[in-house]
Amino acid sequence: MARPVITFLSDFGPSAPAVCRGVMFGIAPDANVIDITHQVPRFSIRDGAASLVFALPHMPVGVHIAVVDPGVGTERLPLALKTARGDVLIGPDNGLLIEAAERLGGIVEARTIENRALMLPVVSSSFHGRDIFAPTAAHLAMGASFSSVGPTVPIDSLVRLPRPQPRVADDRLETQIVHVMTYGNVTFAGTPLDLTTAVGPLVDGRPLRLTFGATEGNEAGEVVEDTVWGLTFGSVPLGASVLMADSEGHLSLSDNQGDVAKRLGLAVDRPVTITAR
């Protein structure tokens, strides 16, 4: 038999993921555990969800754990989602898993994780990644039935993240940041077609202006970045910014070999207006 696949994503940083992997290997010693990332910005459910959407369609069918869980220990449900492709997604009911599950053919069954036999003997209120999600995933990878996880929950009742949509207005595109990549690239809701509809044809080197709206607690207020449209990172000089389509076809702002998010103080959900200049 092929080795069972378990993928793992979290905002845990360097050490806690190793503890979770130790739990998994104690139950499923032959599992092929693939770490997607453990550098999701802390508590950023939207960033974690975007990383799952980016990664899971390219992973083998398996069990996928994702833990970005600021509500750990509260009444939020621990979930197992079965997809049409045959995968099972494990994690909190906070919107983290939904879009990725839809990319894997859609959710065909949802269950709340309640079977204590699939968990560690002692379940803490602060480390469900170790105590609930990792052991449950390992048992499923070893052949435990999906129905053994716990009772079903209505799919329509699951928490879903709002999906930002770009707005095409007169001579501008109004959108927002939906993901910050590890290199500091920022991804916007919308595609080049949306921007073309707003400002006209996009040709290499076309000057554009991005105006990032002021946000609560941000003393810098509104931030303006003059940039150009490009096809590659290298289409602008080293350190310069470029607006382009990312690998998933979304609008993305990057610094050539730099960190535009850090330079401009950008974060997920910040609004931005794109215009010609």
N, C-alpha and C positions, 0 to 999 in steps of 0.2 A: 504494500500500500504506500502511496505517496505520503510524505510527511505533511501533517496538517498545518495550515497557514494561520497564524494569528498576527494581525497588524496592530500597531499601538501608537497612539497620538495623545499628547497631554501638554499641559503648561507647567509640568513639574520641575523642569530644570534638570540638573545633572545626576542627582543621586537617587531620588525616589523611584524613577523608572526601573533601576536595577533591582530594587526590592520587589516590585511588581513582576518583573521577569523571573526572579527567583521563585515566586509563588507559582507562576505558570509552569516553569520547568519541573517543579516538584510534583505537579499533577500530570503534565503532558511532556515528558522528557524528550520526546522526538519532535516536538513542535518546531516549526520554522517561524520564529518571531521576527517580524520586520518592523523596525522602528521608523515611523513616518517622520515625526519630529516631537521633541519635548521642549521646544523653544517657542511655543505659542505665547504671545504676550499674556501675561498673567490676567486671568479672569475674562479674557476677550473671547466670548463664545462665538462671535461672528468671525474672528480670525481663525479659530479652530475649525469652524464649519467650512470656511473657504479652503483650508488646507486639506480637509477630507474630500471635498469636491474635486480638488486638483489631483489627489493621489489615488483614491480608491478605484476609479474606473480602470486603472492600469495594474491593479493588484490581482493576484489569483483569487478565485472564489475561496472564501474562508470566513473566519471570525475576526471582526474588527472592533477593537476597543478604542474609545475616545473619551478622555476625561479632561474637560475644562468645566469646573463644577463649583462656581462660587456659592451655590446653595447646598453644598454637601451637608448632610445631617438634618436638613429641614424636611418638610413634607413633600418635596419634589420626588418623583418616582425614579427608581433605578429601572432602566428599560432594556429589553432585548427586542430588536426589530428584525423580522425575516423579510428578505427581499425576493423579488421575482427571479433574480439571477442565481439565487441559492445562498447568498451570504447572510450572515447574522451580524448586526451591529449592536454593540453593548455600550451603554453610557447613561448619563442623566437625561431626564426629560426636561430639557431647557432649550430645545431647538437645535442643539449641536449636531444631531445625527440626521435630521430630516432630509435636507437637500441632497446629501450624499446617497442616502437610501433611494431617493427618487432617481438619481443617476444610475443606480444599479437595477433599474427596472421597476422600481416602486415598492412600497411597503405592502406585503400581502398578509402579515399578521404581526401584532404587537402584544407583548406580554410584560408585566411588571415582575421584576426579579424578587421572589419571596422565598424560594426553596433554600432553607438554611443548610441543607446537605451540600449545596453547591458553593457555599461561602466558607471563609475561614471560621474556626470555632468561636473566635471573639471578633465582633464587629464594632469598630470604633465609630465615633460620630464625625471624624475628621479625615479619614483615609479610606474612603470607599473604593478607590482605585486598587488598593491592596487587598481589602477585606471582602469586597463583593464582586467588582467587575473582573479583576484578573482571574480569580479562581473559577468564576462562572464561565468565562470565556474558555479557560483551559478544559473544563469538564465538557463543554460543548464540542471543542476540537477533538476530544477523545471519544466522542460518540454519544454523549448524553442527548436525549431527545429535546427538541425545542419546547415541547409541551411541558417538560419537567421543570422549566424555569419558574413558572408561576402562572397566575390567571391572566387571561386576555384582557386587554384594555381597548376601547374603541379607537381606531386610527384617527378619527376626526377629533378626538379629545387631546391629542398630543400637542405639546407646546411647539409653536412655529415662530421662527424669527421673521420679523417684517422684511420683505424683499424690496430694497430701494429700487426705484425705477427712474431713469433719466427723463427730464422734461425738455423737449425741444421748444424753444421760444424764439422770438424774433432776433436773429443774428447771434444766438447764444445757446449753449447747452447747460442746463442746470442739473447737477448730479451730486454724488457724494462718494467719499472713500469707503470701500467695502472690504479692503484687505491691505495689510502692510506685509510685504515679503521680507525674507530674512536679509536681503541685501539693502533694504530700505526703499525698494520700489513701492509705489502705491497704486492700487487698482481701483478704478472707478466703476460704478454702475453705468453700463452703456457700451456701445460698440463704435467702431469707426463709421458705420453707416449712420448711426444717430448723430454723430458729430458732423458728418457731411451734410445731412439734412439741415442742420442748424446753421453752418457757416460756409457751406459750399465745398468744392473739391479739395481733397487733401493731397498735396504734392510734397515730395521730399524737400524739407527746408522751409515750408510755409510758416511764417511767424504766427504764434498764438499766445494768448494771455490767459492764465489761470488765476482766478481770484478766490482764495479760500476764505470763507466766512469766519467771522469772530465766533469763538465758542466760550461757554461759561468757564471761568477760571483761567482763561488764556490771556495773560496781560498784553501779549503782542497784538491782539485784535486781528483785524483783517490782514491777510498776507497775499501779496501779488507776485506771481512768478511769470516772467516773460520767457517763452521757450519756443521751440519749433517742432513741427511734425517730422518724424523720421521713420525709417523702416527698420533700423537696427540701433543698438546702443552706440556702436562706433560711427554712426552717421553724424555725430557732433564731437567737438573737441573733448579731450579728457577733462572731467569735472563739470562739463556743461550738462544742462538738462535736456531731455527729449520726451515728447509725448508720442506714443506709439501703441500698436496693438500687441498685447502680451501673447503667450503661447496658447491661451484659451480663447483668444479673440476679443478680449475686453480692453478698454482704454486703460493705459498705464503710463504714469510719469516716473522717469528714472533719471538719476545722474550717471553719466558714463564713468564707471568705476568709483562711484560715490554713494552716499546714503542721503537721498533727497528727503526722506521722512524726518531724519534727525536734523538735517540742515534747516528745514522749514518748520519743524515742530509739528508734524502732521500725525494724525491718529485716525483710526476707524470712526466712521460716521460724520466726519467733518464735511460740511457742504462746500462745493466748489462750482464756480461758473466759468465756462470756457468760451472765449470769444476770439475773433480774429483781431489782429493788430497791424 
